[in-house]
Structure formats: C-alpha cells, structure tokens
Amino acid sequence: MDPVLDWFATHRELTPTTPPLADELVLHFDWVQAVTNQCVTFCTTILRGSVRSEIQFEISLRRLDTDKLAQLHSVLSRRHAGLDNGPEVAGSVAWLLGLSLQQTSNLGLPERAATVRQLLLVQ
C-alpha cells in the first residue's frame, strides 16, 4: 500500500463547521473547467497547522492511456457529484500530482513519491 494514501486514510474530511485538530489537514481541491491545449489545470490548497501549500498543476490529456483517462474521468465525475470523501479526495490529489510529475519531470518513481509527500505536507 502507498504510505501517502495510508496516512490520508486516517484523517477525516473537514467542513467549515468542523475546526481542524492540531495535526489535521484541511484540503481544498478543484480544477479549471476549460481545457486548454488538451491540458486540465488543477488547484489544491493544503493547510496543516500554520503551514500552507498551494499547488497548481496540469495533466496533458493527450499523454494519458485509455485506463488513466477513464480513471481521471471517474475522479472528476465523483468529485463534481460530491460522491467522494476526505480520504478519497486526498488519494485522488496524490495520484493526480504523481501523474503530473510523471508527465513534466524526469524524476523516478521514488523521487516523484517523495515530492508528492512534500507537496501534500506529509512528513
């Protein structure tokens, strides 16, 4: 199992009326509806205590195989319909960040995983 996803699975989704606990994350995730040059732009804000991480990243639809394109469609459909929960959103963000890094960098899998953990404030 992925340690990033394991960590997120133990944290609850926060609502505006639920104050975060000392070591909890607040995760906001959205995407730009317009697709530009076959790329989808994602926006994520993560708060953990006094630390804030704001990430904007792209995924090229042209570079996705059929399975990953279907998975992306599922992630966005579930998010749009409000059918996902906190751990699922966190897992989706981790997957999307890893996919974006795979498309835009020369990092190997261990380095991509470490970068995703750092961006998501997972220590």
C-alpha positions in Angstrom: 0.0 0.0 0.0 1.1 3.6 -0.6 2.3 5.3 2.6 0.8 8.7 1.4 -2.6 7.2 0.9 -2.4 5.2 4.2 -1.7 8.5 6.0 -4.6 10.3 4.4 -6.9 7.4 5.1 -6.6 8.1 8.8 -7.7 11.7 8.5 -11.2 12.9 8.3 -12.7 15.4 5.8 -13.2 18.8 7.4 -16.2 21.0 6.9 -16.4 24.8 7.5 -18.1 24.0 10.9 -15.5 21.4 11.9 -12.4 23.0 13.3 -9.2 21.1 12.5 -7.4 19.3 15.2 -3.7 20.1 15.9 -2.2 17.7 13.4 -5.0 17.5 10.9 -5.0 18.7 7.3 -7.5 20.9 5.5 -7.6 20.0 1.8 -9.3 22.0 -0.9 -9.3 20.6 -4.4 -10.7 21.9 -7.7 -9.9 22.2 -11.4 -10.3 24.8 -14.1 -13.4 23.8 -16.2 -11.9 25.0 -19.5 -9.4 22.6 -21.1 -6.5 24.4 -22.8 -4.2 22.7 -25.3 -5.7 19.3 -24.1 -4.4 20.0 -20.6 -6.5 20.1 -17.4 -5.3 22.5 -14.7 -5.8 21.5 -11.1 -5.7 23.7 -8.0 -5.1 22.4 -4.5 -4.6 24.1 -1.2 -3.4 22.2 1.9 -3.3 23.6 5.4 -1.6 21.8 8.2 -1.3 23.9 11.4 0.4 27.1 10.3 1.8 25.6 7.1 0.1 26.2 3.8 0.8 24.6 0.5 -0.8 25.9 -2.7 -0.3 23.8 -5.8 -1.4 24.4 -9.3 -0.5 21.7 -11.8 -1.5 20.4 -15.2 -2.2 17.0 -16.8 -2.0 16.5 -20.5 -5.0 14.5 -21.7 -3.1 13.6 -24.9 -0.5 11.7 -22.9 -2.9 9.6 -20.9 -3.6 6.0 -22.0 -7.2 4.8 -22.0 -7.2 3.4 -18.5 -5.7 6.6 -16.9 -8.1 8.7 -18.9 -11.1 6.6 -17.6 -9.7 6.9 -14.0 -9.4 10.7 -14.4 -12.9 10.9 -15.7 -14.1 8.9 -12.7 -12.2 11.1 -10.2 -13.6 14.3 -11.7 -17.2 12.9 -12.0 -17.2 11.7 -8.4 -15.8 15.0 -7.2 -18.3 17.1 -9.2 -21.2 15.0 -7.9 -19.9 15.2 -4.3 -19.7 11.4 -4.0 -16.1 11.3 -2.7 -14.9 11.5 0.9 -11.9 13.1 2.5 -9.5 10.1 2.1 -10.7 9.5 -1.4 -10.1 13.2 -2.4 -6.6 13.1 -0.8 -5.8 9.9 -2.7 -7.0 11.4 -5.9 -4.9 14.5 -5.4 -1.8 12.4 -4.6 -2.5 10.3 -7.8 -3.0 13.4 -9.9 0.1 15.1 -8.6 2.2 12.0 -9.3 0.7 11.7 -12.8 1.5 15.4 -13.5 5.1 14.9 -12.2 5.5 11.8 -14.4 4.5 13.9 -17.4 6.5 17.0 -16.7 9.7 15.8 -14.9 12.5 13.3 -15.3 12.0 12.1 -11.7 11.9 8.4 -11.0 9.1 6.8 -9.0 10.8 7.2 -5.6 11.6 10.9 -6.2 8.1 11.6 -7.5 6.6 9.9 -4.4 8.8 12.0 -2.1 7.9 15.1 -4.0 4.2 14.3 -3.7 4.6 13.7 0.1 6.4 17.0 0.4 3.8 19.0 -1.5 1.0 17.4 0.5 2.7 18.3 3.8 3.1 14.6 4.7 6.1 14.4 6.9 
